[in-house]
Amino acid sequence: MAVCSRLAHDGRRLFRPLLPLAALLGLGLTLGGCASGRADGFGMSAFSGKAQSAQNSVMMFVASTRKGERDGMSGSEGGARFSLQTISVPAGHQPGEIEQPSFGAPNPAKHFAVVGRRSVSAGSLQNELATHISGRIGSNRDVLLYVHGFNTSYDEARFRLAQLAADTGFGGVPVLFTWASRSDLLAYGSDKESATVARDPLRRLLLDIAATPGVGRVHILAHSMGTWLTMETLRELAIAGKPDLDGRLGNVMLAAPDIDIAVFRQQVARLDASHVSVFVSSGDRALSLSRTLAGDRPRLGAMNPSDPRDREALDRLGVKVYDLSALSKGFIGHATYARAPDAVRSIGQQLSAPRPDAQVQSVLNVAPDAPIAQPGTTATPSAPTPR
């Protein structure tokens, strides 16, 4: 039973008090299933759209502002705890899915499971990351930072990143930033506060990654409410004089962004919009509800490029836009970026695009003060490409 199937079951139970409102809004919140999509990983085979024939694992760094792994409360100090974790990817894994047991403990041979974990101190994070990057060439020196969205548990976040890594074959180092979502469909307001508290820890993490010796580019993949957290953090960095992380910022990919369009216009104005990609779907019912809760203010991720007014608004932003409307699976359609093969492929293409530093190698220098080498339209439904 996949994670999204369990979410659908929980969603029906948790949304039952809102069903009268949903009926009035025309949302019909039955949560019949999740959608489809893709992203990138840690030495995995490239995405092929076929089940994997052998068990694999994904190693990732994790920065967490949660008190622990089983609750959605923020740490009392408001900072992040760090660890290095290994997640099993089962033999027979189906692209876009997160295989989980119906009950009982996961079997790593059949399910996504945490098979290795050790803590990393804040002071040693850069050294640990530099060690993993050392010896890599070109894009394999890159970091992919994943920032999850609303109603997401710790397990769902790390398994989603592992799934994305397995399905795309990203050759760099995956890093998860998990903030204190309560993993509760009725806790939207609480999650927004937790995301706000997480801005400073995310800012410090981005600066630490960008300053790591030998690192290539720092790519960011954010989903839903995590896109608001990401853009707020990047805006703060831009105001502080680091709009591109001192030349390290790579692709900023925003999946189903739960951001007011006017707010996003102000955020992206501080950045080089050519770094930013937005994955939208006019049929995203989760964003339809978010729009209602926000007083009928349009959400960026629910913009419809086929509508002339929405297209004009998107064109003015100067960002790349991928339309996933035709790829959505299930009733809610909020996770298409990670489960639809064509959507995942589009993300992978951004991460593997040719660039000037393709032959640059990272070599770990033991000198503590050694300088860091500097790195060198709306899509079609079947195979999304940027507008």
C-alpha positions in Angstrom: 0.0 0.0 0.0 1.7 3.2 -1.2 2.0 6.3 1.0 -0.4 8.2 -1.3 -3.0 5.4 -0.8 -2.7 5.8 3.0 -3.0 9.6 2.6 -6.2 9.1 0.6 -7.7 7.0 3.4 -6.7 9.5 6.0 -7.9 12.4 3.8 -11.4 11.0 3.6 -11.5 10.7 7.4 -10.0 14.1 8.1 -11.9 16.1 5.5 -15.3 14.6 6.5 -16.1 17.8 8.6 -15.5 19.9 5.5 -17.6 18.0 3.1 -20.6 20.4 3.3 -18.2 23.3 2.5 -16.6 21.2 -0.3 -19.9 20.5 -1.9 -20.7 24.2 -2.0 -17.3 24.9 -3.5 -17.7 22.1 -6.1 -14.6 20.4 -4.9 -16.0 17.0 -4.1 -13.2 16.2 -1.8 -13.2 12.4 -2.0 -9.4 12.2 -2.1 -9.5 9.2 -4.4 -5.8 9.1 -4.9 -2.6 11.0 -5.6 -1.2 12.2 -8.9 2.0 11.4 -10.9 5.7 12.9 -11.5 9.8 13.0 -11.2 13.2 14.5 -9.9 16.8 13.3 -9.0 19.2 11.2 -6.8 22.5 9.7 -5.6 24.2 7.4 -8.1 21.0 5.7 -9.2 20.3 4.4 -12.7 18.5 6.8 -15.0 14.7 7.0 -15.2 13.4 4.5 -17.7 9.7 4.3 -16.9 10.2 0.6 -16.0 10.2 -1.2 -12.7 13.7 -1.6 -11.1 15.0 -5.2 -11.3 17.3 -5.0 -8.3 17.2 -3.4 -4.8 19.0 -0.1 -4.6 19.4 2.5 -1.9 19.7 6.3 -1.8 21.9 8.2 0.6 20.8 11.7 1.6 21.7 14.4 4.0 18.7 15.5 6.1 18.2 18.9 7.8 15.2 18.8 10.1 13.5 21.5 12.2 11.2 18.9 13.8 11.5 17.9 17.4 11.7 14.3 16.4 10.8 12.0 13.6 7.2 11.2 14.7 5.7 14.5 15.5 5.1 17.8 13.7 6.4 20.1 16.4 9.2 22.6 15.8 12.4 22.2 17.8 12.5 24.5 20.7 15.6 26.2 19.5 14.2 26.9 16.1 17.3 25.5 14.4 17.9 22.4 12.3 19.3 18.9 13.3 21.4 17.1 10.7 21.8 13.5 9.8 23.0 11.2 7.0 20.5 8.6 6.0 20.2 5.7 3.7 16.8 4.8 2.2 16.1 1.4 0.5 14.5 1.4 -2.9 12.9 -2.0 -3.4 13.4 -4.4 -6.3 10.4 -4.0 -8.5 9.9 -0.4 -7.6 7.4 1.2 -9.9 8.4 4.7 -11.1 6.4 7.4 -9.4 5.3 5.1 -6.5 6.5 4.9 -2.8 6.0 1.3 -1.9 4.9 0.8 1.7 3.4 -2.1 3.7 -0.3 -2.2 4.4 0.6 -2.8 8.1 3.6 -3.7 10.1 7.2 -2.8 9.7 8.5 -2.2 6.1 10.7 -4.9 4.5 13.6 -3.2 2.7 13.4 -5.8 -0.1 9.9 -4.7 -0.9 9.4 -1.3 0.6 11.0 2.1 1.0 12.6 2.0 4.5 15.3 3.8 6.5 18.2 1.2 6.5 20.9 3.5 7.8 21.1 6.7 9.9 23.7 8.6 11.8 23.7 12.1 13.3 25.9 14.9 11.8 26.8 17.9 13.9 26.1 21.4 12.5 29.8 22.1 12.7 30.8 19.1 10.6 28.1 19.4 7.9 30.2 21.1 5.4 33.1 18.7 5.8 30.8 15.7 5.5 29.2 17.2 2.4 32.6 18.1 0.9 33.8 14.5 1.5 30.9 13.1 -0.5 31.4 15.5 -3.3 35.2 15.0 -3.5 36.3 13.3 -6.7 33.1 13.9 -8.6 33.0 15.6 -12.0 30.7 18.1 -13.5 27.0 17.9 -12.5 27.8 15.0 -10.1 29.2 17.7 -7.8 25.7 19.3 -7.6 23.3 19.2 -4.7 19.5 18.7 -5.0 17.7 20.3 -2.1 14.1 19.1 -1.6 11.7 21.2 0.4 8.3 19.4 1.0 4.9 21.0 1.4 1.9 21.1 3.6 0.5 17.9 5.3 3.8 16.0 5.0 5.3 13.6 7.6 9.0 13.0 8.1 8.7 9.6 6.4 6.8 10.9 3.4 9.4 13.6 2.9 12.4 11.4 2.9 10.8 8.6 1.0 9.6 11.1 -1.7 13.1 12.4 -2.2 14.4 8.8 -2.4 11.8 8.0 -5.0 12.7 11.1 -7.0 16.3 10.2 -6.8 15.7 6.6 -7.9 13.4 7.6 -10.8 15.7 10.2 -12.3 19.3 9.1 -11.7 20.6 12.4 -10.4 24.3 11.9 -9.9 24.9 14.5 -7.2 24.0 14.6 -3.6 20.4 14.8 -2.4 19.6 16.9 0.6 16.2 17.0 2.4 15.0 20.0 4.3 12.1 18.9 6.4 10.2 21.5 8.4 7.6 20.8 11.1 4.4 20.0 9.2 1.8 18.4 11.4 0.8 16.0 8.6 -2.8 16.9 9.2 -5.2 18.0 6.4 -6.9 20.4 8.9 -3.7 22.0 10.1 -3.1 24.4 7.2 -2.8 27.5 9.4 -0.4 25.7 11.8 1.7 24.4 9.0 2.0 28.0 7.5 3.4 29.2 10.9 5.8 26.3 11.0 7.0 27.1 7.5 7.5 30.7 8.5 9.6 29.6 11.5 11.8 27.5 9.2 13.0 30.4 7.0 16.1 31.1 9.0 17.3 27.5 9.2 16.7 27.1 5.5 18.7 30.2 4.8 21.6 29.0 6.9 21.5 25.6 5.2 21.6 27.1 1.7 24.6 29.3 2.7 26.4 26.4 4.2 25.8 24.2 1.1 26.9 27.0 -1.3 30.1 27.6 0.7 31.0 23.9 0.7 34.4 23.3 -1.0 34.0 21.7 -4.4 30.2 21.9 -4.7 28.9 22.5 -8.2 25.4 24.0 -8.4 22.7 24.0 -5.7 19.4 23.0 -7.3 16.1 23.4 -5.3 13.0 21.4 -5.8 10.1 22.6 -3.6 6.5 21.5 -3.5 3.2 23.2 -2.4 3.7 25.3 0.8 7.4 24.5 0.6 7.6 26.7 -2.5 6.4 29.7 -0.4 9.1 28.9 2.2 11.7 28.6 -0.5 10.9 31.8 -2.3 10.7 33.8 1.0 14.1 32.4 1.9 15.6 33.2 -1.5 14.1 36.7 -1.3 15.8 37.3 2.1 19.1 36.1 0.7 18.7 38.4 -2.3 18.1 41.4 0.0 21.2 40.4 1.9 23.2 40.6 -1.3 23.3 36.9 -2.3 20.6 36.5 -4.9 22.5 33.6 -6.6 24.3 32.1 -3.7 27.6 33.6 -4.9 27.2 31.9 -8.3 26.2 28.5 -7.0 22.4 28.7 -7.5 21.2 26.3 -10.1 17.6 25.5 -11.0 14.8 26.5 -8.7 11.9 24.2 -9.5 8.5 25.0 -7.9 6.0 22.2 -8.1 2.3 23.1 -7.5 3.3 26.3 -5.8 0.9 27.4 -3.1 1.8 31.1 -3.4 -0.4 34.1 -4.1 0.4 35.3 -7.6 0.9 38.9 -6.3 3.3 37.7 -3.6 5.2 35.6 -6.1 5.6 38.6 -8.3 7.4 40.4 -5.5 9.5 37.4 -4.6 10.8 36.6 -8.1 11.5 40.3 -8.8 14.5 40.0 -6.4 15.9 37.0 -8.3 17.2 36.2 -11.7 13.9 34.7 -13.1 15.9 32.5 -15.5 16.7 30.2 -12.6 13.0 29.6 -11.8 10.7 27.0 -13.2 7.0 26.6 -12.2 5.0 23.4 -12.6 1.3 24.3 -12.8 -2.0 22.4 -13.2 -5.4 24.0 -13.6 -7.0 20.8 -12.1 -5.1 20.9 -8.8 -8.0 20.6 -6.3 -5.8 21.1 -3.3 -4.8 24.5 -4.6 -8.4 25.3 -5.3 -9.2 24.8 -1.6 -6.1 26.9 -0.7 -7.4 29.7 -2.9 -10.8 29.5 -1.0 -9.1 29.6 2.4 -7.0 32.6 1.2 -10.1 34.7 0.4 -10.3 33.7 -3.3 -6.8 34.9 -4.1 -5.4 32.9 -7.1 -2.6 30.4 -6.4 0.4 30.3 -8.8 0.3 26.5 -9.1 -3.3 26.5 -10.3 -2.8 29.0 -13.2 -4.1 27.8 -16.5 -1.7 28.6 -19.5 -4.6 27.9 -21.9 -6.5 30.9 -20.5 -5.3 34.1 -22.2 -5.4 36.1 -19.0 -3.4 33.5 -17.0 -1.0 33.1 -19.9 -0.4 36.9 -19.9 0.2 36.9 -16.1 2.7 34.0 -16.4 4.5 35.6 -19.3 5.1 38.8 -17.2 6.9 36.8 -14.5 9.7 35.8 -16.8 9.9 32.2 -15.4 9.8 28.9 -17.3 6.4 27.3 -17.0 5.5 23.6 -17.3 1.8 22.7 -17.7 1.0 19.4 -16.1 -2.8 19.7 -16.4 -3.1 16.8 -18.9 -0.8 14.5 -16.8 -2.7 14.5 -13.5 -3.8 11.2 -12.0 -6.2 10.7 -9.2 -8.8 13.2 -7.9 -6.6 15.7 -6.1 -3.8 16.0 -8.6 -1.4 17.7 -6.3 1.7 15.4 -6.6 1.9 15.1 -10.4 5.4 16.5 -10.4 6.7 13.4 -8.6 4.6 10.6 -10.1 3.9 11.3 -13.8 6.9 10.0 -15.8 6.8 12.9 -18.2 6.8 15.4 -15.4 9.7 13.7 -13.7 11.6 13.6 -17.0 11.2 17.3 -17.4 12.9 17.9 -14.0 15.7 15.5 -14.9 16.3 17.4 -18.1 16.8 20.6 -16.3 19.3 19.0 -13.9 21.3 17.3 -16.6 21.4 20.2 -19.1 24.9 20.7 -20.7 27.0 23.5 -19.0 30.5 25.0 -19.1 31.8 23.1 -16.0 31.0 19.7 -17.3 34.7 18.5 -16.9 35.5 20.3 -13.6 36.4 17.8 -10.8 36.0 18.4 -7.1 39.1 17.6 -5.1 38.9 17.8 -1.3 41.6 20.2 -0.1 42.7 19.7 3.5 43.6 23.4 3.9 40.7 24.9 5.9 40.8 28.2 4.2 41.3 26.9 0.6 39.3 28.9 -1.9 36.3 27.4 -3.5 36.6 26.8 -7.3 33.8 28.6 -9.2 31.6 26.5 -11.5 32.5 27.2 -14.8 6.8 28.3 -22.8 4.2 26.2 -21.9 4.8 22.5 -22.2 3.0 19.9 -24.3 1.0 17.4 -22.2 2.9 14.3 -23.3 6.4 15.5 -22.7 6.5 18.9 -20.9 9.0 21.4 -22.2 9.5 25.0 -20.9 7.5 27.8 -22.5 
